[in-house]
Amino acid sequence: MDQKIIELCDEYTHTPLDRRLFLTRLAKLTGSLAAASALVPLLAANQAHAALVATEDARLVTEHTGYPGATGEIKVYLARPKGTGKLPAVIVIHENRGLNPHIEDVARRMALEGFLVLAPDLLSPLGGTPSNEDTAREMIGTLDGTQTVANLRAAVDWLSKHAHGNGKVGTMGFCWGGGMVGDLAVHVPALAAAVVYYSRQPKAADVEKIQAPLLLHYAGLDKRVNEGIADFESALKQANKSYELHVYDGVNHAFNNDTSEARYNQQAAE
């Protein structure tokens, strides 16, 4: 697919770009409005794609529950392997589409690796994730960042005391959620580990506050996000932080999301 189309889609999904303007510009790239309209479903995530781990996988215990956040109850999807002792915990933070079936699938994948996994719906203060992705993105944009970090901090506290946890809590996040991972690492020194996928970086001045070891994944074609890598890595080196950074050549933002036909790259994701 033409890289200009992917970049236009990124602009639409990550910056305030009116849908009508998006379709008009897409039509110029594809040659007609009809072609643009036919292409939109390929650019969007398709939650109908089969999950890698079935929702009723017999190896797992899963539930939809909640924990007390700073703004009230935060809805969550919780997953863990059956018949195990106390486990390290992982918070999986969703993209700017909210908590959807794909992120719940990622939670189950992590649970099969031997973790107690919590995937919070950070749109809970606004009523929860809607079915319409465009609406979800608009809602994400209205969230108060300080309150969202406070809700994630509450998740760390809740998991650290969970009956099936061993007290250690790490986090991983994708796109918008990766940015929240960085914010959480800055504000919660007790975080055991932080894994980031293709997202904005914390401010260089805040890097000194990070105590968790970092694992950072970026897409080689993701110009918008990658502009901040050099300054971020320089700050990490200067502060002598523990980190591992990977840039995967020739792949796009959201390469790990297997529900997005236009972006998913199996080799980079694996």
N, C-alpha and C positions, 0 to 999 in steps of 0.2 A: 504494500500500500504506500502511496505517495507520502513521504515524510511531512510535507506541508499540511496534509490532511490531519495527521496525527498531532502536529503542533497546534493546529487550529482547534482540535478537539480538547487538547490540554488547556488552551486559553479559555475555552467555554466552560470546562469543568472546574477550573481552579481560580478564575478571576471573574469579576462581574461582566459577563458578556451576554447580552439579550439573545434569547433563542432565535428570534426572527433574524437578527443580524448574523448569528452563527450560520443559519441555513442559507442566507443570502451569499455569504462568503464561501460556504461549502459548495453551493451551486456553481460559483465561478470556477472553482477548482475541478469540479466533476463534469461541467459542461451543461448541466440543466438542473432545475429544481427536482425533477422526477428522479434523476440519478442520485442527487443529494439525499432525498428522502429514503431511497432504497438502501443507501449506505449507512444511515444513522443506526439501525439495529446492529450492524457489525461493529460499530464504534462503541456502543453501549455494552455494559456488562449484562450477560444473560444468565439470570439465576436458575434457569431451567436446565443448565448443564448439570450433568450428574456429579454428585459430590464424590470426592476421593475416598472419604470414609462415610459409610452409610449412617443415617441419623439413628438407626436402631442397632448399631454394631454391638454384638453381644459381649465384646471385650471391654465395653465402657459403661460408666454410670454418668448420665447427663441429666440436667434439669434446667428449667427456667426459674430463676429465683431473684433475689435482690439483696442489697446490703445498704446500711444507712450511710448516705453520702452527706456532703456539706450542704446540699440544697434539698435534701429529702431522699426518699428511696431511689436508688439507682438500679434499674432492671439489668439482669445479667444472664448470660448463658454459662453454665458451669459444667465442666467435663473432667473426668479422671478415670484411670484404668481400674478395673475391678480387682478385688482381692489383693491389694497392696497395702504396705504400711504408710507411714507419713512421708509425704512427697514434697519436693521443691515446687513452688507455685510460679505460674507465669500469667501475667495480664496481657491479653491480646487486644490491642487497640485498633478499632476499625478505621477505614478510609472516610472520606467526606460523604459517603453514602449512608453512614450509620451502621448499626448492627444488622447484618443481613445474612442469608443462608451461607454465602461464601465464607464470611468471617467465622460463623459457627462451625463450618467444615474445617477451617484452619485450627480452631480450638480443639476439635476432635483429633486432628493429626498430631498436634502437640501432646495431647493426653496419651496417645499411643506411644509416644516417646518416653513416657514415664513421669508426666507432670500433672499437678493439679492446676487446671486452666480456667481462668475467669475472663470472659469476653463481655465487657460492660457496654451498655447502650448509653452513650454519653449524651444522647438527645432526651434522656429520661426527664430532665427538668422542663422540657417543652412538650411532654406527652409521649415521647418515644419515637422510634424510627418509623416514618411513613413508608408505604409501599412505593410511592413515586420517588425516584432517585433525584429528579430535579428539585422537588420539594425538600428532600433531605439535605441537599447541598445548600439550599437557601437557609434552612434552619441552622445548619452547622455554622454558617457565617454570622449568625446572631448570638452565638454562645459567648458568654463572658469567659475569657481565657483564665483568669485568676480562679473563678469558681470551678472551671473544668479541672484545673490542676488540683484543687482542693478535693474534688470528688475522686480523682485518681489516687491522691494521697490516702483518702479514706479506704480505698480498695486495697492498698498496700497494707494498711493497719489491719483490716478485716481478714485478709488472707494470712497474714503473719500469725494470727491466732486461730486459724481454722483447724478443726479437729483432724482433718486429713493432711494438713500441711506440716512441714518440718521447721517453719519459721522463716525460711529463705524465700524471698519474692523477687523475681525478675520481670521484665516486660519486653514486649516486642510490638511494633506498630508499622502500619503501612500508609504511605501518602500523608494525609492529615494526621493520622494516628502516629506516624513516625515522628512528626513534629512534636506531638504531645509526649512521646517517649523522651525526647530531648529535654522538654520542659520539666518532666517528672524527675529525670536524672539530676537536673540542676537543683530542684527543690527538696529532694528526698535522698539525703546522703546514705541512708540505710539500704537503698536499692541494691540487690545483689548482682544484677546484670541488666544491660539494655541493648536491644537489637533494633536497628532502624532500617527501614526500607524506603528508599527514594523520597526523602522529605527534606523540608527546610532544616537548617542547622540552628542550634542555640547561638545567642550572641557570644562573640569572642570573649567579652568581658565576664560572662557567666561560666565559662569553661572551668575556671579554677574551683568552682563549687561541686563539680561532678566527681563522685567517688566510685561509681559503678564502672566496671570494665565495659567497653563499647564494642559492638560488632555492627559495622556500617556497610550497607549495600546500596549502590547507586547504579542507575542506568546510563550507559554511555551517551545516548542520544537525548537525555533529559536536560536540555540547556537551562531551563528555568531554575531547576533545583541545583544543578551542578555549579552554578555561578558562585555559590557560597562555600564550596568544598575547600578551596585553597586556604582561605582565612581560617576556617574551622580547624583544619588539620594543623595549620601553623600554631594556633592557640593550644591545641592538644599536645603538640610536641613541646612547646614552651613550658606548659604546666606539668609536663612529664606524666601524662595520663596514659592509662592502659587502653589501647584500642587496636582494632583491626579493620582496615578499610578496603573495600573491593569496588571497582568500577567495571561493569560488564559491557564490553564493547559491542556496538551495533544493536543494542536493545533499547526499548522505550520505557518510559515511566509506566509503572504498574505491570512490569513484566512477570511478576509472580502471580497475578490474578488470572487463574485459568478460566474464569467466566467471561473474559474479554478477548474475543477472537483476534482482534486487531493488534493487541498489545502483548499477549501472553507469549513467553519464550521458554519452552520446556527446559532447554539446556541451562540457561541462566537460573531458572527457578530451582532446578534440582541441585 
